């Protein structure tokens, strides 16, 4: 089963409808509230957000945070730039698959991983993990992997798969938080937010570790 990227699905009209839905439900607040206290705790000065959308999470973050937002939908990026005027923000039309810049302190992705096919899901999460000393992202979990998308990918993966990919990316889980549960096709599902940390390189002295 193959669908186009969700970024190309969102025409200007559909993007506007999605923007209104985001503003009404305020679901992005859950993500910004999760990450805000961690910025100071882990001394995070630079961040990248993959699938930044219209910049709602970015607007909630400290103005001094050196932030890069990546998205492939031009309409959302224009809204993001307007919403974050006067802050240290840079929004770019780019594909996460091709991102090769130096890692930042934090790499984030909110409600994006569910829109990649199961065949490339591991690769995308590894790309996110490789882009930050810390990573914050949410994942749709189920007992088995499946994709019930009809116009674009909408995937669920297993907890075991998430943990294996995090380990493969040389990260370790610091926080794991279930934010919601529901049933899809008679399968119990959940949305889980992770905060991970890059493990020290082999041979690194304890005093050299990043805290």
N, C-alpha and C positions, 0 to 999 in steps of 0.2 A: 504494500500500500504506500503510495507516494503522493504527497500534496505539495503545493508551492509554499514558500516561506510565508508566515503570517504577515510579514511586513508588506508584501506585495498584495495580499488580500485586502488590506485596509485602504480602500479608496478614501478620498477626502471626506465624503459623506459618512462612510462607516467609521473612519477615524474620529470624526466629530462626535458620533454617537457613543463611541467607546470612551472618549474623553468625558462626556457628560456622565456616563455610568461610573467612571472612576471618581469623579467629583462627588456624586451623590452617595456612593457606598463608602468612600474614604478608606478603601482597603490599603492604600499606600501607607497610611498612618501606622499600620501594624508593622510594616517593614522599617520605616524611619524610627519608630519608637524602639524597635529591637536594636538597631545599630547605634543610635545616638549615645547611649551610655558607654558603649564599647570603644568609641573613638578616643576618649580621654584615657580610659583604663589601659588601652594597649598602645597609646601614643601614636595614633594614626594621623598622619599629616597629608598623605596623598591617597587618592582613591580613584577607581575606575568602576563604572556601572555599565554592564552589558545589557542591552535591551532597556535603555533608560526611558523610552516612551516620551511623554510630554514634560519630563523633568519634575514631577511631583515629589519624588523622594529627594532629588537634588535640592529642591527649594527648602526642604526641612533641615538640611544639614548646615553646619556652621559656615558662614560666609568666607571664613579664612581657609577652609579645607580646599586644597589643591585637587580639583575634581575633573575627571574626563567622563563624558557620557557618550556611549556608542549606540547607534540605532540605524536601521536601514530604511526607515520611513521618514521621508522629508517633511511631511505635514507635522508629525509629532516633534521632530527636531526644531522646527520653527517655533512651536509652542514652548518647547523647553528653553530656547534662547530668550524668548520674551519673558517667561516666568522667572528667569534667573538673572535678569539684568543687574549689574552692579556687584555681582559675586564672582569669585575666582572659579569660573566655570568654562569648560570648553566642550562643545558638543560636536560630534563628527558623524557623518554618514559612512558607516563602515560595517563590514561583516565580521562577526566574532571569529569565524573560521580562518580569517586571514590576519588576525591581529598578532603583531610580532614585537610590539614595543617592550621596553624594559619593565619588569614587574613593579607595581606600586605597593604601598603599604597594605592596601585593601582592594580586593576585587569582589564586586557584588553582582548579583543577578536575581531579579525578582520576577516570578511568574513567567520566566522565559524558557527554562529547560523543558517544560511540558510541551513546547511547540516545535521540538526537533524529533525526527524519526528515531525509532529505537535503534536503527542501524548506525546512527552517528551520535547518539546520546552520550556515550562514554567519551568520545573525542571532544565534544563540546564542554562537558564538565571538566575534563583534563585541561582544556584551554583556559577556563576560568581559574582553576586552581593554580596554573602556572603563571597567572598574571598578578598574583598578590602574595605577600608574606602571610596575610590572613585572607580568608574568603568567607563571604556570607551569601547564602542562596536558599531558596526553598524548592522543595521537590514534592511531587504527588506520588504517594506510596500505595501499593496494593500487595496482595500475597503473590501475584504473578504479574509479569510485565504484559501490558497490552496498550493498544492505541485505538481509541474509539472516535477519532476525528472524522468529520464529514466534509469540511471545507478546508481545513488545515490540520496539522498534527495536534493531537491532544493525548499525551502519553502518560502512563503510570509505570513506575519501576518498583523493584523490591528494595527493602531496606538492605538486604545483603549486597545487592548490586551497588548501591550508593556507597556503602562502607568499603567495598573492594576498590572502587574507583578513587575514593578519597585516599586510601592507602597507596594505590598505584601512583597517585600524584604527589606522594611523599608529604601529605598533610595528615594531621590528627584532629579529631573532633574535640572541640572545647565546649560547645553548647549544642544541644539537640532539643528542639522544642516543637511539640505538636500544636498547631494553631487551629485546626478544624478536622472534623471527621464526617463522613457521609457514605452513601452506598451508590455504586455505579454498576449496573447490570448484575445486581445481587452480590456484588463484591464489596466488602468493607474497604474503604479508602481513607486516606488522611493526607493532610498537607503538613509537611514538616520543614522547619527552618533549621539550617545548620550554620555554625560558625566554626571555622577550622583554622589551623595554624600550620605553616610550613615547618617541618621537622628540621632540626639542625643537621648540617652536613656531617657525615661520619668523621670522627676524629676531632670535632669542634669541642673546645673546652667548655665546661659549664659556664664559666664567667663570660664567654663570648656569645652565649645563646641570646636570641631575641626574645624579650618578654612582652 
